[in-house]
């Protein structure tokens, strides 16, 4: 009888070990909310552990982040057993049915195994259509979910094309959060945007009924609509690790718990953008001022005058002010600096130009008034002018018209002497320009090739991007908040990754970001 029991035990143990050692596909749940995270585990056994990567087909789900990897080696009755696991985090694309798998495994020696698919049900998000904190909190508490959410507020619901709209994203937290990070920045394809400063923001505790919540501003943008019609500010998404307490009775539940990953996003915000009212053409929309410097001429050269526009407007697209009268000469425009002051509640810009005026004749010379036409949403159409200026000048030739013409209209032949020296100088400058340009062209070509090679590699683009960040010891959350050209490039790339297709714009933004990675 004892021998029979031993054989039965060994058979039972063999069956357990065999079933545990099989390749398998599992998920941590089959029903989840639209803002929850699904954990997908692919376990490999025996010779299948030689597989370096696993492709997990998904329907109505998308992988976020890089997969976690673990490997186990054990001796059982003198036999070596190997076990390898890949763990993925996935988020729902929308409510409804979702599917994980089937997963096809194939080793180098031709062994093949197909893991059956798993059906998952995604419940609709009852809080996703509102940016009202009290309504969102009521829905979360009613469905027994963590009191952790985001709200987006704008300083106006209607605007004129080009008028600044300030959007603020606020994080509300009423639970035990281990850590959080911005997972996806808002899509803003219909806006020109400037990120505003939030360095002075501090957490604020407030009460919603009987529930204490901590409130913190996590992002603020100045948005300038590019066209009329309803335009949408996309949601910002935050990923967090939340500690959930286990309550098994006996008074020890407060000391026990588990960390779970959750995601939250705010509802999209729609702005009703109106066209500029009919009337004379305008140069810029916003509240601006214009300042003109004193016109001067030195050593018979051009008359030089500096002009500056400043104010709360998108001056990046503003044209140079124009002469409001006849000018007896020609003008050449040189771009000056553009400065953006990113305050806590608005973005103000200052843009400068240098006007080089070449008088047609010597003597008393009058510069006509300089003008620009802004449209102020509060004051309507305006015309800003700088007064005319009169000064004594000598005639100056425009560089592009410095060579005369003969009676037959053809260019006059060059004379030896100064013109020859000028030609040699031009050649020398061209040679220097070539030496400067060629390395830049090579670097641009290398960046383009690097981006294309990156896109051609197999695998999800976000997963590959996370691997690159890890290789360069970069934290994605810090990078999304970084106030630098590199941070701007990464946020720009992330906003485009929300599109389903990888297009030329994604390649361009990827190339722009990769140039900051050595």
Protein Blocks (a to p, Z undefined) as FASTA:
>chain_A
ZZmmmmmmmmmmmmmmmmmmpccdddfbfbdcfkbccddddddehjllmpmbdcdddehi
acedjdddddddddeehiacdddddddddddfbgcdddedjdddddfkopacdddddddd
ddddfklmpccfklmmmmmmmnopacdddddddfbfbdcehiacddddddddfbdcfbdc
dfbdcddfkbccddddfklpccddddehjaccddddfbdcddddfbecjddddddddddd
ddddddeejhlmmmgccdddddddddddddddddddeddddfbecdddddddddddeehi
acddddddedjddfklpccdddebddedddddddddddddddfkbccdddddddddddfb
gcjddddddddddddfklopaddddddddddddddddfklmpccdfkopacdddehjkmm
mmmmmmmmmmmmmmmmmmmmmmmmmmmmmmmmmmmpgcjfklmmmmmmmmnopafklmmm
pccfklmmmmmmmmmmmpmbdcfklmmmmmmmmmmpZZ
